[in-house]
Each structure stands twice: as structure tokens, then as C-alpha cells.
Amino acid sequence: MSWTSGVFNTVKNPDQIFKVLYTVGYRLTGNHRLTVELIGASISELNRQNPHAQNPPFKDVGQLLSGSNHIVFAAILKTLCFTYVNKFTVMYGRNHATAHAAIYELSRNGSQIQEALLYLQPKERLLVVLRDILGLNYAEIADLTGLEKNDVVCLLSAGRWSLRKLLTAPVVASNLPKRAGAAK
């Protein structure tokens, strides 16, 4: 896959890679503890996928991203996406309403957009983060997530629609300003 999005061209050193991984993880989970768990589970998945690539296995992100142990950023991000979709959503997404309540209790950061993201279904949330926060194109998202491009388009559209619905407060008649000249 030829990566054309700016994030793959500008993120080169370990600190930048970690910041992007952490940002994606935080947007997906809504809190620090779950972000650390997601990144840790991703490292475990990398070790499982490549048992002979590193001896001993990667213990943390610093080792993963340092010196001769450097793995391509796209592969790391792909593993994080795989881990989120296939493991985290199973752990926290079986009952979406209950999962959201648990994540919300851990989050409470006051950001309306972040809170609205946590209401999305896990795959929709992942696609919105990859497209609208990282700026990846549909083909790159399809490659990272293993979804068909048409599925990416549909799920992303549904996720964006849900976000608009969540972030747009309903207009209530009592909140509207009184019209000039209206009888009291």
C-alpha cells in the first residue's frame, strides 16, 4: 500500500509516533488507563504476530520504536486498529450502553466532542478518528482496518451522522429568544 496521507510522511521519530498512537488510543477509549491498555495489547499482538522478529519480545513502546527494533509506523497503527476492533470492542463493546457508561465514568474530561465519540459504535468511532483526526483517506483506512472501502464509506457516514446528532442540541421553544412585539 502506498501511504499518501500527510501523517505517514510527517511522523518519523519515536516521540511523534507515540504521540499519534496515544492520541488515536485516547480518542477511541476516552481515558488514559484504557489507552495504555490498548497500546499494551497492541504490543502483545505485534509480538504474537512476529514471534521470531524480536528476541526477547518488545516490552514497551520505547523499545518497539527504538534503533534496530523500529517497525514501520503504518504497521504499528494497523496493529492498534486490529487490536481495538478485535479485542477491545469484545471486552468493552459487548453491551454498548453498559460499556459507554463504564468508559464515561473513567473519562469525565469535559470535552463534548470526545464524549460524543464515546457514544459511537466502536467501528464507527475508529473510522471517524482515522479519517477526521488523522486525515487518512478511505483506501488507507480500509487497509488498516481490513474493511472494504464501501463499508468504510458507509460506517464513516453513519458515525459522522451520529456525531452531528449528538452534538447538535435540539431546539426547544423555551430556549428561543422572544420575537419582537410578541404579546406577553
C-alpha positions in Angstrom: 0.0 0.0 0.0 1.3 3.4 -0.9 0.6 5.7 2.1 -0.3 9.2 0.8 -1.7 10.9 3.8 0.4 13.5 5.5 0.5 11.7 8.8 2.6 8.9 7.3 5.0 11.5 5.7 5.4 13.7 8.8 5.5 11.2 11.6 9.1 9.8 11.6 10.7 9.7 15.1 9.6 7.6 18.1 8.2 10.5 20.0 6.0 11.6 17.2 4.8 8.0 16.6 4.0 7.5 20.2 2.0 10.8 20.3 0.0 9.8 17.3 -0.6 6.3 18.8 -1.6 7.8 22.2 -3.9 10.3 20.5 -5.7 7.7 18.5 -5.9 5.4 21.5 -7.3 8.2 23.7 -9.9 9.2 21.1 -11.0 5.6 20.9 -11.1 4.8 24.6 -11.7 8.2 26.3 -9.2 7.8 29.1 -5.6 7.3 29.9 -5.8 3.9 31.6 -7.7 2.3 28.7 -5.3 4.0 26.2 -2.3 2.4 28.0 -4.1 -1.0 28.0 -4.9 -0.7 24.3 -1.2 0.2 23.4 0.0 -2.6 25.6 -2.4 -5.1 24.0 -1.2 -3.8 20.6 2.4 -4.5 21.6 1.4 -8.0 22.7 -0.3 -8.5 19.4 2.8 -7.4 17.5 4.8 -10.0 19.5 2.3 -12.7 18.7 2.3 -11.9 15.0 6.1 -11.8 14.8 7.4 -14.3 17.3 10.9 -14.5 15.7 11.2 -10.8 14.8 12.5 -9.8 18.2 14.3 -11.8 20.9 13.2 -11.0 23.6 9.8 -9.7 22.7 9.0 -6.0 22.8 8.2 -4.9 26.4 7.1 -1.3 25.7 6.6 1.3 23.1 10.1 2.8 23.6 11.8 -0.5 22.8 9.4 -1.0 19.9 10.3 2.3 18.3 14.0 2.5 19.1 17.0 1.8 16.9 17.1 -1.5 15.0 13.8 -2.5 16.6 12.0 0.2 14.6 8.8 -1.1 12.9 7.1 0.9 10.2 4.5 3.3 11.6 1.7 2.0 9.4 2.2 -1.5 10.7 2.0 -0.3 14.3 -1.1 1.7 13.6 -2.6 -1.2 11.7 -2.0 -3.5 14.8 -3.5 -0.9 17.1 -6.7 -0.8 14.8 -6.8 -4.6 14.7 -6.4 -4.8 18.5 -9.1 -2.2 19.1 -11.6 -3.8 16.7 -11.0 -7.4 17.6 -10.1 -7.4 21.3 -11.1 -4.1 22.9 -14.6 -4.0 21.4 -15.1 -7.5 22.6 -14.0 -6.6 26.2 -15.9 -3.3 26.4 -18.3 -3.3 23.5 -20.5 -6.4 24.0 -23.2 -4.3 25.6 -22.6 -0.9 24.1 -24.7 1.1 26.6 -23.0 -0.5 29.6 -19.6 -0.1 28.0 -20.2 3.5 27.3 -21.3 4.1 30.9 -18.1 2.4 32.2 -15.9 4.4 29.8 -17.7 7.7 30.6 -17.1 7.1 34.3 -13.4 6.8 33.6 -13.3 9.7 31.2 -15.1 12.8 32.5 -12.8 15.2 30.6 -15.5 17.7 29.8 -14.9 17.6 26.0 -18.2 17.5 24.1 -16.6 16.0 21.0 -14.7 13.3 23.0 -17.8 12.4 24.9 -19.8 12.2 21.7 -17.2 10.0 20.2 -17.6 7.6 23.1 -21.3 7.2 22.2 -20.5 5.9 18.7 -20.4 2.2 17.9 -16.7 1.1 18.2 -16.1 0.6 14.4 -17.7 3.9 13.6 -15.6 5.6 16.3 -12.4 4.0 14.9 -13.2 5.2 11.3 -14.1 8.8 12.4 -10.8 9.0 14.4 -8.7 7.7 11.5 -10.4 9.9 8.9 -11.2 13.1 10.7 -8.4 13.3 13.3 -5.5 11.6 11.5 -6.7 12.6 8.0 -6.3 9.2 6.3 -8.0 8.5 3.0 -10.6 5.8 2.5 -8.2 3.3 0.9 -5.7 3.7 3.8 -8.5 3.2 6.4 -9.7 0.1 4.5 -6.2 -1.3 4.5 -5.6 -0.5 8.2 -9.0 -2.0 9.4 -9.4 -4.8 6.9 -12.8 -3.4 5.9 -14.0 -3.0 2.3 -13.8 0.6 1.0 -17.6 0.8 0.6 -18.0 -0.4 4.2 -15.6 2.4 5.3 -17.7 5.0 3.5 -21.0 3.7 5.0 -19.7 3.3 8.5 -17.9 6.7 8.4 -21.1 8.4 7.2 -23.1 6.7 9.9 -20.6 7.8 12.5 -20.5 11.4 11.3 -24.3 11.5 11.2 -24.4 10.2 14.8 -21.9 12.8 15.9 -23.9 15.6 14.3 -27.0 14.3 16.0 -25.2 14.1 19.4 -23.5 17.5 19.1 -26.5 19.4 17.8 -28.7 20.3 20.7 -32.4 20.1 19.9 -34.1 23.5 19.5 -36.5 23.9 22.4 -39.2 26.6 22.1 -38.4 27.9 25.6 -34.8 28.4 24.6 -35.7 30.6 21.6 -35.5 34.3 22.0 -38.8 36.1 22.2 -39.9 37.7 19.0 -40.0 41.4 18.8 -43.5 42.7 19.5 -44.8 39.3 20.8 -47.6 39.6 23.4 -46.6 38.9 26.9 
